[in-house]
Amino acid sequence: MLAAALGFSLDLALADPAASNPKPQDLTGLSLEELLHEQITPINVLGSHTHLKNQIMVGYRYMFTQMGDNLEGTREVSQAEVLARYPVVHTGMTMQMHMAELMYAPSDFATVMAMIPYEDMSMDHLFRNGSTRTDHASGLGDVSFMGMFNVLGDPHHLGQRLVLNAGFTAPTGSIDQSLNGSHLEYAMQLGSGTFDLLPGLTYLGESDQWAWGAQVLGTVRLDYNDNHYRLGNEYRLSAWAQFKLTDWFGPSARFDWHAWGHVQGADPTLDPNRNPAFDATKLWGERLDFLAGINFYIPNGPLRGNRFSLEGGVPVYQNIGGPNLGVNWLITVALNYTFH
């Protein structure tokens, strides 16, 4: 799972002589370049911002997703209906991810980043005989690396820019999570088991009080893993707007469309007749989320350079293979610090 995947940071800028003549505006107290780069992009848009030369960002992100109702296509399916077709029905699932992030800009036009996830998941089951069970899986997920390259626009000035995203994930997450010697569902595995490419393109716009943007990002699976399957390719399209209400606070709104294909191949230990989440051909879907966020920036004092952000939302549309669990709601909290 890639969760997948993602955050924003504060930009502390190099000194600029023009900063000695600040303009009278709501964002007083910032140097000119701090004002220019006071972009607040939503937390979970991977690779949506860059840094100026020699800036370093370290960050922590916590993501929580609650899943509940079973869907088949866009239709909600009752537990009784699922149990009439399978010996088991899933009644809920929670996914938690702790993400450590590191970013560095070797130049004004290139930024590189690494993300290390730790995942913790649980899935609730109800069986035909009335018994219940909760399975757990936790551990290191797939580590991601990405480069962001400014291809149009000047990162030193307000305006519009185009950023090329080029990254990959390494198969560091386990695909052998098991209970009593039997593999858990595909969705309960910690990684894909393959190297995956992360190509994308990000559009950024910024004025004195507004920041906006859009991004298309893919996840391309390169091969089959050791358990004889390959997760479906993923496609993500996000669009957002951020209002810089003050120099330390700004709300944001975002639409996020996410689609993923079915699993190709199959884990031979999973019987698709016993569990709908064991059926590789039913694990496709698409979802449109609406998310709102609040973003706090500390521009001065001993904590200068820190940013705290929270973003949460709900699906407004889901269409998934099934019967399998859909998402009820999700939330992300992040803390980032940028320095030279």
C-alpha positions in Angstrom: 0.0 0.0 0.0 1.2 3.1 -0.8 -0.5 4.9 0.9 -0.3 6.0 -0.8 1.6 8.8 0.2 2.4 12.9 1.5 3.3 16.3 2.8 4.4 20.0 2.6 7.0 22.1 4.3 8.0 25.6 5.3 10.6 27.3 3.3 13.2 29.4 5.1 14.9 31.5 2.5 18.3 33.0 1.9 18.7 36.6 2.8 17.6 39.2 0.2 18.5 42.9 0.2 15.0 43.7 -0.9 13.7 42.4 2.4 14.9 45.6 4.1 11.9 47.4 2.5 8.9 45.3 3.4 5.5 46.2 1.9 2.6 47.0 4.2 0.4 43.9 4.0 -1.1 41.1 6.1 2.1 39.0 5.9 4.3 41.6 7.6 7.3 40.3 9.6 8.5 38.0 6.9 11.5 38.6 4.7 10.8 39.0 0.9 11.9 35.4 0.1 10.0 34.0 3.1 6.9 35.8 1.7 7.6 34.5 -1.8 7.9 30.9 -0.6 5.2 30.9 2.0 3.5 28.2 0.0 1.2 26.0 1.9 0.5 22.9 -0.1 -1.7 20.1 1.3 0.0 17.5 3.3 -0.7 14.4 1.2 0.3 15.7 -2.2 3.6 13.9 -2.7 6.3 16.1 -4.3 4.1 19.2 -4.4 6.8 21.6 -3.3 10.5 22.3 -3.7 13.2 24.1 -1.8 15.9 26.7 -2.5 19.6 25.7 -2.7 21.0 24.0 0.5 17.7 24.0 2.4 17.0 20.8 4.4 13.6 19.7 5.6 12.9 17.0 8.2 9.3 15.9 8.9 7.0 13.5 10.6 3.5 12.6 9.3 0.8 10.5 10.8 -2.0 9.1 8.6 -5.2 7.3 9.8 -7.8 5.7 7.5 -11.1 4.2 8.7 -12.8 1.7 6.5 -16.3 0.3 7.1 -19.1 -0.5 4.7 -18.7 -3.2 2.0 -19.2 -2.0 -1.6 -19.6 -3.7 -4.9 -19.1 -1.1 -7.5 -20.9 1.9 -6.1 -23.5 -0.2 -4.3 -23.4 -0.8 -0.6 -23.6 -4.6 0.2 -25.0 -5.9 3.5 -23.0 -8.3 5.7 -25.8 -10.9 5.2 -25.5 -10.7 1.5 -21.7 -11.2 1.6 -22.1 -14.1 4.0 -24.5 -15.7 1.6 -21.7 -15.9 -1.0 -18.6 -16.3 1.2 -17.8 -17.9 4.5 -16.5 -14.5 5.9 -17.3 -10.8 5.6 -15.0 -8.0 6.6 -16.7 -5.6 9.1 -14.0 -2.9 9.4 -10.4 -2.0 8.9 -8.1 0.7 10.2 -4.8 1.7 8.6 -2.2 3.8 10.4 1.0 5.1 9.0 3.9 6.9 10.6 6.1 8.6 8.0 9.6 10.0 8.5 10.6 12.5 5.7 13.9 14.1 4.6 14.3 16.7 1.8 17.4 18.4 0.5 17.8 20.9 -2.4 21.2 20.7 -4.1 20.2 23.6 -6.3 17.3 26.1 -6.6 15.8 24.0 -9.4 16.1 20.5 -7.9 15.0 18.9 -4.6 15.4 15.3 -3.6 13.4 13.5 -0.9 13.2 10.2 1.0 10.2 8.8 2.9 10.3 5.9 5.4 6.9 4.5 6.4 5.9 2.4 9.4 2.5 0.8 8.9 0.0 -0.6 11.5 -3.2 -2.2 10.2 -6.1 -4.2 11.6 -9.0 -5.9 9.9 -12.2 -7.2 11.5 -13.9 -10.4 10.3 -17.3 -12.0 10.9 -17.8 -15.7 10.0 -21.0 -17.5 9.1 -21.0 -19.3 12.4 -21.2 -16.0 14.2 -17.5 -16.0 15.4 -15.3 -12.9 14.9 -11.6 -12.3 14.5 -9.3 -9.3 14.2 -6.1 -9.7 12.3 -3.1 -7.3 12.7 -0.1 -6.5 10.6 2.6 -3.9 11.3 6.2 -3.1 10.3 8.3 -1.1 7.8 6.6 -0.3 4.5 8.1 0.4 1.1 10.7 3.2 1.3 10.2 6.0 -1.4 12.6 8.3 -3.1 11.8 11.2 -5.4 13.4 14.1 -7.2 11.4 17.3 -8.0 12.8 19.4 -10.9 11.5 22.9 -11.7 11.1 22.9 -15.5 9.0 26.1 -16.0 8.8 29.3 -13.9 11.2 30.9 -11.4 11.3 29.4 -7.9 12.5 32.8 -6.6 9.3 34.6 -7.5 5.6 34.5 -7.0 3.8 33.2 -10.1 3.2 29.9 -11.8 5.6 26.9 -12.1 5.7 23.4 -13.5 7.6 20.7 -11.6 8.6 17.3 -12.9 8.3 14.4 -10.4 10.5 11.3 -10.9 10.7 8.7 -8.1 10.6 5.1 -7.2 9.7 2.8 -4.2 12.0 0.0 -3.0 10.4 -3.3 -1.8 11.3 -3.0 1.8 7.7 -3.8 3.1 6.8 -7.5 3.8 4.5 -9.4 1.6 4.4 -12.4 3.9 2.2 -11.2 6.7 0.5 -14.3 8.0 -1.8 -15.8 10.7 -1.1 -19.4 11.8 1.0 -19.9 8.7 -1.5 -18.6 6.2 -1.0 -15.3 4.3 -3.3 -12.4 5.2 -5.3 -10.5 2.5 -3.4 -8.5 -0.1 -4.5 -5.3 1.6 -2.9 -6.4 4.8 0.5 -6.8 3.3 3.0 -4.0 4.1 4.5 -3.6 0.7 4.1 -4.4 -3.0 7.1 -6.7 -3.2 8.4 -4.9 -6.4 10.3 -1.9 -7.4 7.7 0.7 -8.5 8.1 3.9 -10.5 6.6 7.2 -9.4 6.3 9.5 -12.4 4.3 12.8 -12.2 3.9 16.4 -13.1 2.9 19.2 -10.7 1.5 22.6 -11.5 2.0 25.3 -8.8 0.6 28.9 -8.6 1.1 31.5 -6.0 0.1 35.1 -5.3 0.5 37.3 -2.2 -2.5 35.6 -0.4 -3.3 32.5 -2.5 -1.6 29.3 -3.4 -3.1 26.7 -5.7 -2.1 23.8 -7.8 -2.8 20.4 -9.4 -0.8 17.2 -9.7 -1.0 14.0 -11.7 1.1 11.1 -10.2 1.3 7.5 -11.1 2.6 4.3 -9.5 3.9 1.8 -12.1 4.7 -1.7 -11.0 7.7 -3.1 -12.8 7.5 -6.9 -12.2 5.9 -9.7 -10.3 6.9 -10.3 -6.7 8.1 -13.5 -5.0 4.5 -14.5 -4.2 3.6 -14.6 -8.0 1.5 -11.4 -8.2 1.8 -7.8 -9.1 -0.3 -5.0 -7.6 -2.3 -2.9 -10.0 -0.9 0.4 -11.3 -2.2 3.4 -9.5 -3.1 6.9 -10.8 -3.8 10.0 -8.7 -5.0 13.5 -9.7 -5.2 16.2 -7.1 -6.3 19.9 -7.2 -6.2 22.3 -4.3 -6.4 25.9 -3.2 -4.9 27.6 -0.1 -5.7 31.0 1.4 -2.9 32.7 3.3 -5.1 34.3 6.0 -2.2 35.6 8.1 1.6 35.0 8.2 1.1 32.1 10.5 -2.2 30.5 9.4 -3.9 29.3 6.2 -6.8 26.9 5.5 -6.8 24.7 2.4 -9.3 22.6 0.4 -8.5 19.8 -2.0 -10.1 17.2 -4.3 -8.2 14.0 -4.7 -9.1 11.3 -7.3 -7.4 7.9 -6.9 -7.7 4.9 -9.1 -6.0 1.5 -9.0 -6.1 -1.6 -11.2 -6.7 -5.2 -10.1 -3.9 -7.4 -9.0 -2.3 -9.3 -11.8 -1.4 -12.9 -11.1 -2.3 -14.3 -7.7 -0.9 -15.5 -4.4 -1.4 -19.3 -4.8 -2.0 -19.6 -1.0 -5.2 -17.4 -1.1 -8.4 -19.1 -2.2 -10.7 -16.5 -3.9 -13.8 -18.6 -3.1 -13.3 -18.2 0.6 -12.8 -14.5 1.0 -13.6 -11.7 -1.5 -10.3 -9.9 -0.4 -8.5 -13.0 -1.6 -9.8 -12.6 -5.2 -7.1 -10.7 -7.2 -9.6 -9.8 -9.9 -11.8 -7.8 -7.5 -9.2 -5.5 -6.0 -9.6 -2.6 -8.4 -11.3 0.7 -7.7 -11.5 4.5 -7.9 -12.3 7.1 -5.3 -12.8 10.8 -5.1 -12.1 12.5 -1.7 -12.8 16.0 -0.5 -10.3 17.2 2.1 -10.0 20.3 4.2 -6.9 21.4 6.0 -5.5 23.9 8.5 -1.9 24.9 8.4 0.1 26.8 11.1 3.5 28.4 10.4 5.9 29.8 12.9 7.7 32.7 11.1 9.6 34.2 14.1 11.1 33.3 17.5 13.0 30.2 18.6 10.6 27.8 16.8 10.9 29.7 13.5 10.8 27.3 10.6 8.3 24.8 12.0 5.0 24.1 10.4 2.1 22.1 11.8 -0.7 20.8 9.5 -3.9 18.8 9.7 -6.0 17.6 6.8 -9.0 15.4 6.9 -11.8 14.3 4.6 -14.4 11.9 3.3 -15.0 10.2 0.0 -17.7 11.8 -2.2 -17.6 8.9 -4.7 -16.4 5.3 -4.5 -16.5 2.6 -7.1 -14.6 -0.6 -6.1 -14.4 -4.2 -7.0 -16.1 -6.3 -4.4 -17.7 -7.0 -2.1 -14.8 -5.3 -0.3 -14.4 -2.5 2.2 -14.7 1.1 1.2 -13.2 4.2 3.0 -15.3 6.0 5.6 -12.9 8.9 6.5 -9.2 9.7 6.7 -7.0 12.2 8.5 -3.4 13.3 8.4 -1.3 15.3 10.9 2.2 16.6 10.0 5.0 18.5 11.6 7.9 19.8 9.5 11.0 21.9 10.1 13.1 23.5 7.4 16.6 24.9 7.9 19.9 25.6 6.1 
